[in-house]
Amino acid sequence: MTENASPTSAPQPAAQRLTGLPPVVSERTVVLVLGSFPGAASLRAGQYYAHPQNHFWRILQTLWPQHPLPEHYGQRCEWLLARGLGLWDVYASCERVGSLDTHIRNAQVNDFASLRARCPRLAAIAHNGGESFRHERSTALLGVPVHRLPSTSPANASWSFERKLTAWAQLLARHGLV
């Protein structure tokens, strides 16, 4: 770096167009958890909530201790579906550098209307965090209650694991999933 260059003037990496993951839903889905868009670790792994510091899987294992969390992702998806929980994101694609929601640009929203036929038992939408909840009006068109949950992301450090667990437990209990 030259003497006159500032650290903020360094060129930033170009954001690339990223495509999200397919929904994990079935006719058994009662509550659909909607994140914003998979983080870099999740996209690399091709798995929802793959970052080891994300509390998503730990929260559910704590809520369903009688059902051990499978190690392999495909089995985890079946584990969720067997308990009435589905997963998806509000964004089908976007441009982003890194994993932070604040870096999402030019996002394309998923087709939520298509869920009705795939999830006839759908009783609620649970937005995992604030960025996802910004699309509450779109998901409310499905005609089911829409809830905002605290993000399970490690970026949500202001909420302890216990506080997140309590909020998630209350919502899932309200819909008969715990």
N, C-alpha and C positions, 0 to 999 in steps of 0.2 A: 504494500500500500504506500502511496506517495504521502509526503508530509501534509499536503492540502486535502487529500481525500478523506472523507468521513466514512465511518463504518456503514452508515445508512445509504450511502450512494453506490454501494456495491450492487452489481446487477442481480436482480432476483430471478430465480428459475421460472421459466415459462410454465403457466398452468396448462395441463393437458386435459382433454376431454376424457372423463372416466365414466364407466358404466357400472351400475350397481349390481346387486345380487338378486336372484329370483326370489319370489315370496316363498315362505315356508308356511303353507296353509293347506287345509283339507276341509272336508265336510264336518269334521269334529271341532273346528276352530270356534271357540266361544269369545275369546278376547284376542284381539290382534294388537301386538306391540309394534309401534311404528317408530323407528329411529329416523334420523335425518338422512345420512348417507354413510356407508361403511368407511371406517378409517383405513389408513394405509395398510396396517397389519391385517385387517379383515379382507381387504381386496387381494392382497398377496396370497393369503391362505384360502380365499374363496369361501369364507365362513363368517357368519354374523358373530360379532363380539369376540373376535380372536385375540385382541390385545390382552396379555396376561393380567394387566392391572384393571381391566374393566370388571365391574362388579356384577354384571348381568347373570352369568352362570352361577356364581357363588350365592347370589340372592335366591335364585330358584332352588338350588340344592338345599339351602337352609330352610326354605318354605316346604319342600317335599323330602324330608330326611328319610322317609320310608321307601323312597324310590332312588337308589343310587344313580348319580349322574354318570352316564356312559362316557368313556374316554374318546371315542371316535365321533366326529362331527355328524355323520349321517345318522348314527344312532341317537345322538343328542336331539336332532331334529324330530325323529320319531318319538322320543321321550317327551318333547314339548307337545307335539300334536296329540299324543295319547292323553295328555292332561288338559286339553282344550285351549292351548296357547299357540298362537301363530306369530310369525315375524315377517316384517317387511320394512321398507323405508319410504319416506315421503318423496324422495328424489330418485328418479330412474337413472339420471345421468347429470353430470355437472362438470365444471372446471374447478380444479382445486390443487393447490400445492400443500403438501402435508396432510394433516388429519383434522385440523380445527374447523368447526362449523363456520367460524367467522371468515374463513378463506374460501367458502363456496361461492362460485360465480356462475351465472348463466345456467341455472338449474332447470331441469325439465321434471315436472311432477309426475309421479306414477298414476296409472289409470285405476283409481279406486273403485269406480263403478263396476269394473269386472269382478270385484270380490264377492258381490252378492250371490251370484250363481255358484261360485266355488265354495262359499262359506255360508250355507243356509242357517246355521245355528249362531251366527255372529251376533253377539249381544253387546259388545263394547269395543271401542278403540282406546288404546292406552298409548299416548305419545311419550316416548322416552326422551324427555328433555325439551328445552325451550325452542330450539330451531325447528324441531318436528312439530311442536304445538302451534307454531305460526300458521300451519295449514289446517287448523281445527275446523274452519268453515268448510273446506273441501271434504274433509272426512265426515263431518256432521251430515252431509248429504246422503250418507248411507242409512240414516234414520236410526242410529243407535247412539247411546250416550258416549260422549268423548271426554277423556280424562287426561290430565297432565301429570306425569310422574317425574320425579327427579331423575336426571340423567344418571345412568350407571357408569358413564365415562370417567376415566381418571382425571379428565380436565375439570370435573365437578368436585373439586376438593373441598368446597365449603360445606358439603353434606357428608357426614360420617357414614360408614357402612351401616351402622345400626339405624340411623335416621332414614336412609334410603330403604332399608329392609322393612321398616315399619310402614312407610308409604306404599310400597309394593304389596305388602301383606294385606293391608286394608282394602286395596282395590281388588286384588284377586279373590279375597274372601267375599266381597260384595257380589261377585259374579260366580260364586260357588266353586272356585278353583283351588281353594285351600280349606 
